[in-house]
Amino acid sequence: MQPFKYIDNIPNHELISKKVLEYVTKYHADLLESEIYWNNLPLDNVLDHIPELIKVFKDLNLTPNAISLVITTDDNGGPHIDALKGIRFLWPVKNCKNSYTRFLDIDPNNVGIEQLPNGIIYYYSTLPPPYEYIDQVELVRPIVMNPQVGHEVILDKDKNTRMTMTIGFDEDISYMLE
């Protein structure tokens, strides 16, 4: 199974990205300045303000169970494995063109655990780089990804942040990576 795949059947993904940024700026502006780079958003509230997302999920026969905002900087995008299980969407919001999610072979038997102040947990390699390169994707439209494959964020050299939305589902969507 590949670690990611573009989702090609969401023609209005740019409009949704714009609405996500507007929503965050209006209702969660504190997150834009937070040192905590992964923050869960209130699912029902997001869907109330961005009904286009509801249509996407309905068209794909999916039930979202979590939406989170991830703001990556040079300080926090290093090689890691997400602790949250399950295949999920990664959606570009801001400064994603010319940025990449690079997938790496990180041995899950040689990881340490890190917990953010808000309770989010991830695993980092206890072995020094280099890590074997698997693949990378420019985040120019939504992708399905396996966050249990090691990965890191490579920012656009002219930007110092990248904002994305990650979405988890009740359903097992691993079939979308085939």
N, C-alpha and C positions, 0 to 999 in steps of 0.2 A: 504494500500500500504506500502510495506517495505521501509526503508530509503535508502537501497543500494542493489546492486546485482552485482556479478562478471560478467564481459563480457568474456565468454568462447571461443568465436570464433575469437580470434586474436592471431594466433600462433606465430607471429613475434613481439609480444609486447616488448620483451627484446631488440631486435635490435632497435626498434623505440625509446625506452628509452635511449639507448646508443647514438643514433643520436641526440636526443633532448639535451642531456648533452653536446655533442660535439658542437652543434649549439650555445647553450647558452655561452659556454666557449669561442668560437671563435668570436661571433658577439655581445654578450651582457655580457661580463665579469664584467662590472660595477655592474650588478644586483646581482652578487655573494657576493659583499661586501656591498650592500645597506641595510640600516635599514628598508626600505620599503619592506615588505615581499610578497606583491601581486603586480605583474607587468604584464600588458598586453604586449603581443608580437605581432609583425606585422604578421597578419595571412597569407597573400600571401607569405611573405618572408619565414616563417616557412615551408609552404607547398612546396615552390620551393626547399628548402634544404632537405626536408624529404618526398620524393614522396610516401614512404610506407604509410604515413598517408592518402594521397589522396585515395589510394586503399582501406584502411580500411573504409573510409567514403563512397566510392562508393559501396563497398560490402554491407554496412549497409543502403544504400540509405539515407544518411544524408548529410546536408549542414552545415559545421561549420561556425559560425559567430564571434567567439572569442576564442583565445588561450591565456592563462595566465600562468605565472610561479609563483609558490607559494613556498617560502622557509620558513619553520617553524622552530623556535627555542624554547627553554624553555621560552623565554620572550613573545612569540606572538601566541601560539597555544591554548589558553584558550577557555572556553565555549563561543560559539557565534552562531549566525544565519546569513547566508550570505544575503546581500541585493539584489544581482542580482537574478532575478527570473528565474525559469526554471530548469528542471532536466538536469544534465550535466555529463560528464565523469570526473573522477579523475584518473590520470595516474601516476604510480610510475616512478620517474626519478633517484633518488639517496637516499641512506640510508632509504629505505622504509621497508625492511625486519625487522621484530620485532618492527615495529611501527604500530600504530593503529589509525583509525578514530573511535572515540567513539561517539555514538549518544545518546543524552540526551533530556529529556522532559523539555524544556525551554519555559516558558509561554510567547508567543509573545505580550501579553498585558502588560508585565512588562520588557520592554527593553529600553535601551538607544541607541543613535546613535553615532557611531564613524566614522570619515572620515580620511583616510590616506592622506598624502600630495599630492599623485597623483590622488586624487578624489574618490578612491574606498571606498565604504561605507559598514559597517557591523553593526549588532546589538549585544549588549551584555546584559546579564541579569542584572537587577537592584536588583534582589533578591539574597541573599547569597546562596552558596551551602549548602547542597548537592542537586543535581538534580537527578531526577529519571532516572536510566539507562534504555536505550531502547535496544541497541545492539552495537557491535563493529566489525570492519573488519580490518584484517591485510592487508596492501596494497602491496600484492605480485604480483598483476596483475591489469589491469585496472578495474574500477568499474563504474557503473552508480549510481549516488547518488542524493538524494533530499536535496539540501543545505538549504532549508527552515526548515528542521528539525534541532534542536539544535545539535551541535557537537563540539568536541574538538580533538586535536591531542595529542596522547601519543607517545613520541619519544622512540626509542631504547635506553635503559639505557646506552649503550656504545657509542652513537652518540649524537652530540649536534645540529644537523640539520636534516631536511628531505626536499627533493626537489620533488615537484610534478608539474604536468601540469594539468590544468583544461580546459575543452573544452565545449563551449556552441554551440547550434545548432539553426537553423531557425525552425526546426520541433519540435513539442511537443513529447518528447521521454519518457513520463511517462509510456507508455506501456511496456518499457523495465524493469520496476520495478515490474511487475506482476508475 
